[in-house]
C-alpha cells in the first residue's frame, strides 16, 4: 500500500472542506454554502447526488446546474456522491452510523439477502454507470472522484470504480468520534483506529482512497457548550492529522449545517443552523493557527501523484 510522503516541517497542512448531499431542487442550500465559503475565502468540495429518487436528476434542475457551473469557475469543485444515495447502495456502513438511523439498522437485519444482491460486481457497475450518465449530461465529463453515501463500501465498489475509470474514492472513516457525538454519545473519547489509516493510499483495486475526517456539524444541539465542544473536537483531530502530516478532509452535510434552521430568528439562538455556527468558529481557528492550507481535491491529487513519482531518499 503506497501513501503520501510527509510534508516538510513548518509547511501548512492541506485541509479540504467537503460537503455532501446537495441534489435536485437544492440550489438555495448550495447558494448559502457558497456565500459562507466565499466570505471565509476558502474553496468548497461538493459531493452531489446524481438522482434524488422521487424528485429528479440534477441535469433536470437548470438553476442548480447553472449555479454549480458558475461555482466551478470560481474554484469550487463537484464530484459524484453515490447514485440515489441510500445506506446500502455502495456497501455496508460503519455500525455506529446506524445509531443515526434505526430504520437502516432494521433493514440490515430484515433484508439481508436483497442488500447483499446490491453488492455484486455487476450491480455495483450498473449503479455507478447510472450515476455517470447523469453526471455527463450535467457537466459534459465524468466525475474523477466518488464518495459513497454513509461512508458505506464493499470490495466490489472499489473494483467497479476502477473498471469505470474513476481515479479516486473518499470512503473510509478512521475516527468515528464526531459521528458518535452527533448521535448524542458525548462521553465517547477521541479514537483514531489503528486499523484504518488517515493517509491517502492506493487500494489493491488500483484506485486511490482519500480517508474522511470528522463531521463536526451534523446534528449539533442549539447549545453553545455543545457547539464549542464540536469546534474543540475538530481542532483535536486537526492536530492528529498535523502530527501525522496527512491531509484532512473535513466532512459536512448541507442539512447538518442548517440544523435546525428556522425562518424566525427570535425562536432560535442559531437561526442559520448550529452546523454553520460550528464552522463559523472552526474555520477561523484553523486559519489563525497558521498551519492549515485550505485546498481542493484537484491539488491534493496532483500532490499525491507528484509524491508517487518522487524517488525515496537514500538511507
N, C-alpha and C positions, 0 to 999 in steps of 0.2 A: 504494500500500500504506500503510494507516494503522497507526500504532503507538502504544503508550502514551507519555504525556509523562514527562519526568524527574521523579523525586521531588525534594523540596526538600532543600537542603544540611542535613546533620545528622539527617535522618529515617532511621529504620531501614528496611532493605530487606526487602520481603516475601520470605519463604522458605517454600516448600511442601514438606513431607516426603511423598513419594509412594511407594507400594508396589504392585507388580504380581504377578499370577498366583495370588492366592487363588481357589479354586474348590471344587467339590463335595468334601466329606469333609475339609476343611482348617480346621475350626473351632479345633482346638488350635493350629495355626500362627498363626491370626489372634488368638487369645486371648493368646498370648505377645507378639505385637506390641503389642496394646492395653495390656498391663501395662507394657511398656517405654515406650510413649509417655506413658501416664498418669504414670509415675514422673518423666519429664522435663517433664511438664505442657505438652506440645505436641500439636496436632491431627495426625491422620493422614489422608491422602487415598489411598484404596484403589481400584485398578483391578482389577475382578473378572471372571473368565472365566465367561460365562453357562452354557456347556455343555462340561464336561470330557469329551470323547468317550471312551467306554469306561467311564466312572464314573457320570456323571449330571449333570442340570441343577441349578443352585443352588436353585431353588424346591422341589426334592425333598429338600433337606437341612434339616430343621426346626431342628436345632441351630445350623447356620451362619446360617440366616435370622434366628433369634431373637437371635443374637449381633450380627449386623450391624445389626439394627433398634435394639437397645439401645445399640450404639456410636454410631449416628447421633444418638440423643437426647443423647449426651454430647458432641457436637460434631465427631465424625469423619465423613468423607464417603466415599461409594461411587459409583463410575462404571464404565461398561462397558469391558471390555478384550477387544476382538475378539469373536468368537463362539465358535469352538472353539480358537483360538489355535495357529496353526502359522506357519511362517516366511513363507509366501507368501499368506496369507489376505487381506491388505489391500493387497498390492503387493510390491515387491522391497525387501529390507533393504539397509542400507549394506554395502558389500563387506567391511569389516573385521569385521562380525558373523559372517561365515562361518568365521572362524578359531576361533570358539567352538563351531561345529558343522559338521564336514566333511561330514556327511550332507546337510545343507541345500545345501551348495555343489555336491554331486554332482547334486542334484535340478535345480538351475537349468541344469546342463549337459545332463542326460539327459531332462528332462521339460518342456522349454521351452514346447511347444505347450499342454499341459494347464495349465501355470502361467499362461500368458497368457490362457487361457479364463476363469480366475478373476477377471480384472481388467477385464472388460467392465462397463459401467454396470449392465446387468441383473443380472449375477452379484453385483456389489457390493451392490446394493439387496437382493437375496434374502438375502445373508449377514447384512447389518446388521439387516434386518427379523426374521430368525430370532432373533437375539440380543435385539432389542427385545421380542419376545413373551415370552421368558423373564423379562426384566427387569420387565415389567409384572406378571407373576404373582408375582414376588418382592417388589417394592416398591410396587406399585399405581400406578406412574407410569413415564414414560420416563426414561432417563438423559440429561441435557442435555449431558454430556461424553463423550468417547470417546478411548481410547488404543489404537492398534493394537499387536499383538504384534510384537516385534522392531524397533519403530520403522519398520516397512515402510509404504509408502504408494504410491499412484498417483493421478493426477488424477481418475479416476473414483471413487475412495474419497471424495474431498472433495465431489464433485458429489452422490454418493449420500447422504452425511451431511447436506448442506444440504437435499436433497429430502425426507428423512425427519424433518427438524425438529430435528436436533442443533444446539446453539448453538456448541460449540467442540470442538476436537480438540487432542491433545498428541502430536505425532509426530516433529518434526524434531530432529536432533541436531547442534547447532553445533560441538561438540567431542567427538572420539572417543577422547581420550587415556585416559580411565578404562577404556573397553572394551578398548583395546589392552593396557593393563597387566593387566587381568583375564585376558587371553589369554596372559600371560607375556612380553609385549613391554615390559619395564620401562625400556628405553632410549629409548622414544618421548617427545618433549618435549610440553609443553603446547601445544596447537594449536587455537585458535578460528578456524574457516574464515570468511573474509570473505564468501563467497557465501551463507552461512546465518546469518541474523540471530538474535541472542539475544532480541530484543524480541517480545512478543506483537503479533500483527498480523492484519489482515483478509486472508484469501485471496481470490483472484479468484472462487472459487466461493461467496462470501458466507458463509463460516464462519470463526470465529476460530481461530488457531493459537497455542498456548502452547508454545514450544520446551522441550526437555528438557535439563536439566543432566546431570552425570555420575552413574554408578553406581559408588560407591567401595567396594562390598562385595559383588561378585558371585561371584568365585572367588578370594578372597584366601588365600594360604598361611598355615599356622599358624606364622608367624614374626613376632615383634614388630617387626622393622625394616620388613617389608612392610606391616603394619598402620599403622605411623606414616607410611610413605610415602603411603598412601591418604588418611589424615587430612590430611596436608600438601597433597595434590592437591585435596581438597575445599575447603580454605581458600584455595588459589590461585585456584580457579575462582570462589569466592565473591567474591574481590577484583575479578575481572574484571566480574562482574555488578554489584558495588557501584560500580565506576568508571563503568559504563555506565548505572546506575540502571534496570536491567531485573530483574524478579523472577526468582528462582532456583527451579526445580522439581527438587529432588534426587530421584533415582530409586533405588529399592531393589527387591529381589525376596525373597520370604519364604525361598526355598531358598538364596539368596545370603547372607542374614543368618545362616542356620543352618549354613552350610557350614563344616566337615564335622561337624555336630552328632553327639555320641556320648552314650550313656547312662552310661558310666563316666568320671567326671571325672578319674580317675587316668591315663587313657590319652590325654587330650587337654588341651593347655595352655589352650585356649579352649573349654570344653565347651558353651557356649551357641551357639557359632559365631563364626567370625572376622569375619563381617559385623556382628554385634552388637558385637564388640569395637571395630570401626572407629567405629560410630555412638555408642558409649558415650564416645568421645573427641571426635568431630566435633561433636555437638550441643552439649555444654557449651562447647566452644571458640567456636562461633558465638554462643551466648547471651552468653558473657562478653565478647565483642567490643563489645557494646552497639550494634551496627549491624544486627543481624538481628531480624526480627519474624516468627515462625512463624505461618502463617495457612493458610486453606483456599482452595479454588477458588471458592466462592461469593463470598467477599470480594474475591478477585482479579478475578473477572468484574465485580463491581459497580464496583470502582475503574476498570476499563477502560472500562465504559460511561459513567461519570461524566467521564472524561477525553475521551471522544469527544464528549460534549455541551458540554464547556467550550470557549469560544472561544479561539482562538490570541491571545496577547498582541500588541499593536501593536509594530511595529519602527520 
